[in-house]
Amino acid sequence: MRLQHVRWIGGGTGAGKSTIAQRLAREHGLRVYDSDRAIGDHARRSHPLEHPLVQRFMAMDMDERWVHRSPAVMLETFHGFQGEGFEFIVEDLLAMPDDAPILAEGFRLLPRLVAPLLTSPHQAVSLVPTPEFRRMAFESRGFTWDIPGRTSDPERALANLLERDELFTADVAKEAAALQLHVVGVDLGMGLDEVTELVAEALGLA
């Protein structure tokens, strides 16, 4: 298995994946691959026939994306939540040096896509934040109105975005459980050290 040196942190948005990945990388000598930062590059590498969801999303204006569709439709048609373009993530990882373990992180690392690449259940974990934690995370990072503020109805866009992400997080949790992969719940009562320790245990780093 060519990616046996890769560990994966997936899960819902706003769960702290990037922060935890950076901490674990420093503590355990891992190289981090941030799949979220590669979204733009992957969109440019996509093909209309092979990646229709990303092409349709890119063609929409902000109101079409976030105001005029229901959260359920937004979930079903968002390429990152449906696994479209995951092959680009694999290509990126295969192109990286394999002289050190890699810690890949991002919401696009769906359990059903990662599972076939694992040689051990300790290679993957999904973080599942509560809605309250997600909202707090967005507010603390100043992201709350970043997307909604560019629409004609920011309040509705934000409500749609948060509900869509809640639906996605629930799907990830069910999928990971069905595949018997590790899940770590994240709520407002947990500190960063506690969550980092749980993730380290799930990934066999503790």
FENKAZI-V671808 format. One record per helix or strand. SS is the DSSP state (hx for helix, st for strand). FROM is the first residue (numbers start at 1). LEN is the number of residues. If there is no record, write none. Layout:
# FENKAZI-V671808
SS&FROM&LEN / SS&FROM&LEN
This chain:
# FENKAZI-V671808
st&6&6 / hx&17&12 / st&31&4 / hx&39&7 / hx&52&8 / hx&62&5 / hx&71&7 / hx&79&4 / hx&86&10 / st&102&4 / hx&111&7 / hx&121&3 / st&124&6 / hx&131&11 / hx&148&3 / hx&154&25 / st&182&5 / hx&192&11
